Amino acid sequence: MAGIKQLAGQTIWYGLSNMAAKFLNYFLTPYLTYKLNGESYGDMTLVYSAIPFLGIIFTYGLETSYFRFIQKDDARHDLYNTVSISIVSSTIFFTLFLWFFASSIAKVVNVGEHPEYIILSLLVVSFDTLCRIPFAKLRQEGRPVKFAFISVFGVVVNMITLYFLLSVAPKLAASNPNSVFTIISSKGYGVTFVLLSNLVQAIVTWLLLWKEFWSFRWHFNVELWKRIMAYSLPMLIAGLGGMVNETLDRIMLGWWGVPPAGSDMKFQIGTYGACYKLSILITIFIQAFRMGAEPFFFKQMSGENPQKVYARVMKFFVITICVMFLFVSLYLDIWKQFVQNPKMWVGLRVVPILLLANMFLGIYYNLSIWYKVINKTIAGAWITVIGAGITILINYLFIPRYGYMASAWATFTCYGSMMVLSYLWGQKEYPVPYAWKKLVAYIVMVVIIYFIHHSLTRLWDNRLYSYVLATLFIFGYVLLILKIERKEFQKLPYVGKYI
């Protein structure tokens, strides 16, 4: 259990920093749904659906490659230098190249009248990319405290900048109409200010990582770089496929969506984007877990019986996300208050579907270790490409009729398929003794609990009754899991002696 104790400790640090950062960002949701009109929030949703694609292209799998190759004695000496020089050079090239096509990209993303959104997005992604390898270095060296501080501080800078631009500047303009604040406070700059605040955050984060960033020497190992590219390029394909599954649905809503009578399509996109964020608790945990797990899994591969460790980690992971599913879905009446535009609450029905979808995605991330440790990253590319095909097909066929509900079910089907395919393929190539029957039962149980709660609260629409019922269901589920997995939980550090 020592390895899991180490993983849990680092995940807590990454989790706390990621949770703090995400929750700070999350608190921007009610603020932005209040400050931006429905169409502007739709524009923002579209732009932030495109940014992850740029991020995947700019990093092209180098982060995972760094964790993989740092385990090799013959690569360790030149690895950081080679990876850093590669990513700095490519970032400069991609930024300049895509800048010339900003107007065309804006049209594809359905914000053709605002090419400046794409230019700002390119700059945000550029500085974020320059931070990726220094951040990876901190994770590999087991320095989560500095990682946490920089991550949270960057988000705080983002929030302060955004609040100044959207709330303080208009007041300063009102008191002094001839000042520069009159121009800054223009209501038409809402999305621009969101992106500009994100850019300030990215630059500040890069400056805080200055020591790590400039710790590389200008020595480029060509042979090592070729080996890294052979490993990472399939990860690029997998990453692009993953972004199709994760964010392209909002862009496809703009392509193929037919808004209801009296509604605007961008308002529908904004509604879906705002409600999508309500699945943030599971997303936060998954991201925090990945930050700690990726270097941990690679370190375990040379240990004794790593497959047993991977299986145990999966069990604790599934139990955690099942409890999180109940916590969000059963208290949805509370979480919806983060969307300050009540007209958007009609989209809340997608939240349980997306919660389950993100549970599948988290399980897939756990399962994906098999093709990374045996250097078959092309398998990851194939799995995500298949998932992307499912996403595009379902959205194309059903968006015109069902709107964003089709997108939610496409996400569910895609991630579920990727999870099953990765498990079946992985068990043939790199068998891991997952307790899959028990884990499936845990997931089915929380789905049944959700439907029972939903049915009972429809019979009596009382808020206090709903909360009490939700609390009892969650408490009962946790007690049942503790009883079933008592021996496993007793092995955990610190809390095990109390179980």
VENHU-V121459 format. One record per pair of residues at least 12 apart in sequence whose C-alpha atoms are under 8 Angstrom apart, sorted by the first residue. I is the first residue (numbers start at 0). GAP is how many residues later the second one is. Records with the same first field share a line. If there is no record, write none. Layout:
I = GAP ; GAP
This chain:
0 = 490 ; 491
2 = 297 ; 306
3 = 305 ; 309
4 = 487 ; 488
6 = 285 ; 286 ; 289
9 = 132 ; 134 ; 282
10 = 277 ; 278 ; 280 ; 281 ; 282
11 = 276
12 = 131 ; 132 ; 135
13 = 130 ; 133 ; 134 ; 274 ; 275 ; 277 ; 278
14 = 269 ; 270 ; 272 ; 273 ; 274
15 = 132
16 = 130 ; 131 ; 132 ; 134 ; 135
17 = 130 ; 133 ; 134 ; 266 ; 269 ; 270
18 = 265 ; 266 ; 269
19 = 132
20 = 130 ; 131 ; 134 ; 135
21 = 258 ; 262
23 = 131 ; 132 ; 135
24 = 130 ; 134
25 = 251 ; 312
26 = 311
27 = 131
28 = 245 ; 309 ; 310 ; 311
29 = 307 ; 308 ; 309 ; 310 ; 311
30 = 309
32 = 306 ; 307 ; 308
33 = 306 ; 307
34 = 131
35 = 154
37 = 228 ; 229 ; 232 ; 233
38 = 225 ; 227 ; 228 ; 231
39 = 150 ; 151 ; 226
40 = 150 ; 225 ; 226 ; 229
41 = 224 ; 225 ; 226 ; 227 ; 228 ; 229 ; 231
42 = 68 ; 148 ; 223 ; 227
43 = 147 ; 226
44 = 205 ; 224 ; 225 ; 228
45 = 63 ; 64 ; 65 ; 204 ; 205 ; 223
46 = 62 ; 64 ; 70 ; 71 ; 74
48 = 198 ; 199 ; 201 ; 202
49 = 59 ; 197 ; 198 ; 201
50 = 70 ; 71 ; 74
51 = 191 ; 195
52 = 187 ; 190
53 = 68 ; 71
54 = 70 ; 74
55 = 180 ; 183 ; 184
56 = 179 ; 183
57 = 29 ; 32 ; 33 ; 36 ; 67 ; 68 ; 71
58 = 28 ; 70 ; 73
59 = 172 ; 173 ; 175 ; 176 ; 179
60 = 171 ; 172 ; 173 ; 174 ; 175 ; 178
61 = 21 ; 25 ; 71 ; 166 ; 170
62 = 69 ; 70 ; 73
63 = 168 ; 230
64 = 163 ; 166 ; 167
65 = 13 ; 14 ; 17 ; 67 ; 70
66 = 69 ; 73 ; 227 ; 228 ; 231
67 = 227 ; 230 ; 304 ; 305
68 = 159
70 = 227 ; 228
74 = 149
77 = 141 ; 142 ; 143 ; 146
78 = 145
79 = 136
80 = 135 ; 136 ; 137 ; 138 ; 139
81 = 137 ; 138 ; 139 ; 140 ; 142 ; 143
82 = 50 ; 142
83 = 49 ; 132
84 = 133 ; 135
86 = 42 ; 43
87 = 42
90 = 35 ; 38 ; 39
91 = 34
94 = 27 ; 28 ; 31
97 = 24
98 = 20 ; 23
101 = 13 ; 14 ; 16 ; 17
102 = 12 ; 15
104 = 13
105 = 12
108 = 142
109 = 141 ; 144 ; 145
115 = 76
116 = 74 ; 75 ; 78
119 = 72 ; 75 ; 76 ; 79
120 = 74
122 = 76
123 = 71 ; 74 ; 75 ; 78
126 = 72 ; 75 ; 76 ; 79
127 = 74 ; 78
129 = 76 ; 83
130 = 74 ; 75 ; 78 ; 82
132 = 80
133 = 75 ; 78 ; 79
134 = 12 ; 74
136 = 75
138 = 152 ; 153 ; 156
139 = 155
149 = 55 ; 58 ; 59
150 = 54
152 = 52
153 = 47 ; 48 ; 50 ; 51
154 = 46
156 = 40 ; 43 ; 44 ; 47
157 = 39 ; 40 ; 42 ; 43
158 = 38
160 = 36 ; 39
161 = 31 ; 32 ; 35
164 = 19 ; 20 ; 28
165 = 19 ; 24 ; 27
168 = 12 ; 13 ; 15 ; 16
169 = 12 ; 14 ; 15 ; 16
172 = 12
230 = 144 ; 146
231 = 145
233 = 143 ; 144 ; 146 ; 147
234 = 142 ; 143 ; 145 ; 146
235 = 145
236 = 144 ; 147 ; 148
237 = 142 ; 143 ; 144 ; 145 ; 146 ; 147
238 = 142 ; 145
240 = 140 ; 143 ; 144 ; 146 ; 147
241 = 142 ; 143 ; 145 ; 146
243 = 144 ; 147 ; 148
244 = 142 ; 143 ; 146 ; 166 ; 169 ; 170
245 = 165
248 = 142 ; 143 ; 146 ; 158
249 = 19 ; 22 ; 23 ; 157
251 = 143 ; 144
252 = 12 ; 16 ; 146 ; 150 ; 151 ; 154
253 = 12 ; 15
255 = 140 ; 143 ; 144
256 = 142 ; 143 ; 146
257 = 141 ; 142 ; 143 ; 145
258 = 144
267 = 136
268 = 135
270 = 73 ; 74 ; 76
271 = 75 ; 132
273 = 65 ; 70
274 = 61 ; 64 ; 69 ; 70 ; 72 ; 73 ; 75 ; 76
275 = 74 ; 75 ; 78
277 = 50 ; 57 ; 58 ; 73
278 = 49 ; 72 ; 75 ; 76 ; 79
280 = 43 ; 47
281 = 39 ; 42 ; 43 ; 73 ; 76 ; 77
282 = 75
284 = 36
285 = 76
289 = 75
296 = 13 ; 72
297 = 75
300 = 72
306 = 124 ; 125 ; 126
307 = 124 ; 125
309 = 56 ; 122
310 = 121 ; 122 ; 123 ; 124
311 = 122
313 = 49 ; 52 ; 120
314 = 119 ; 120 ; 124
316 = 46
317 = 41 ; 45 ; 121 ; 124 ; 125
318 = 120 ; 123 ; 162
320 = 38
321 = 37 ; 120 ; 121 ; 124
322 = 123 ; 151 ; 154 ; 155
324 = 27 ; 30 ; 31 ; 121
325 = 120 ; 124 ; 148
326 = 147
328 = 22 ; 23 ; 26 ; 121
329 = 120 ; 123 ; 124 ; 137 ; 140
330 = 136 ; 139
335 = 12
349 = 55 ; 58
352 = 55 ; 56 ; 59
353 = 54 ; 55 ; 57 ; 58
355 = 56
356 = 54 ; 55 ; 56 ; 58 ; 59
357 = 54 ; 57
359 = 52 ; 55 ; 56 ; 59
360 = 54 ; 55 ; 57 ; 58
362 = 56
363 = 51 ; 54 ; 55 ; 58 ; 59
366 = 52 ; 55 ; 56 ; 59
367 = 12 ; 54 ; 58
369 = 56 ; 59 ; 60
370 = 55
373 = 56
382 = 35 ; 38 ; 39
383 = 34
385 = 32
386 = 27 ; 28 ; 30 ; 31
387 = 26
389 = 20 ; 23 ; 24
390 = 16 ; 19 ; 20 ; 22 ; 23
393 = 12 ; 13 ; 16
394 = 12 ; 15
448 = 24
452 = 13 ; 16 ; 17
481 = 17
485 = 13
